[in-house]
């Protein structure tokens, strides 16, 4: 499974039609404390990423200030495989991340910032999960460090879900965790991931009941069932 865990904190996402989303993500990612700043932004504090946005060009800042101006861009759409019960939103090629598939949409500047903030937080979650997997492979007895990474990933994920689960399908797609599908396929005991599974399963179930994207709903429902199965296989109920 290790080769499926991708580290994204500093990668760049490739988009066409409008490069504003790329520049917004780059500015946010460079800001110190960008994950916390984005969490605050998604919770309603619009000033939390002000310093990052000030690093953009005058032209970009002017465009962002026009809150009602629609911007045409390509947004990612979850690619769901019903035979495997798994989905993907993006994949990595070196330092560049590519969306699995995209559709053209018009988004307001505010929607673009929300999207890129959700993406930034999700990249941090992936990093933490990836770190825990590497630590476990190198030394399963390094439990304190492993559980710390999982705890931080779970905390970020839980807070992100509270901010975006009731919003658009685009934002909600960042709550889908493909790592659960890979864990399920490997049929291993992931006792160290119990805290994450306990949160991700119910979030996926709730997300499956929202929105209009049928593939996204199916992916979440499948992920919810897999998380529950992994909890049983990893004997999580006796570890809480």
Protein Blocks (a to p, Z undefined) as FASTA:
>chain_A
ZZmpccfklmccddehiaklmmmmmmmmmpghklmmmmmmmnopaklmmmmmmmpcfklm
mmmmmmmlccddddddddddfknopacfbdcehjaccdfbdcdddddfklmmmmmmmmmm
mmmmmmmmmmmmmmmmmommlmmlmmmmmmmmmmmmmmmmmmmmmmcfklmmmmpcfklm
mmmmnopacfklmmmmmmmmmmmmmmmmgcjblklmmmmmmmmmmmmmmmmmnommmmZZ
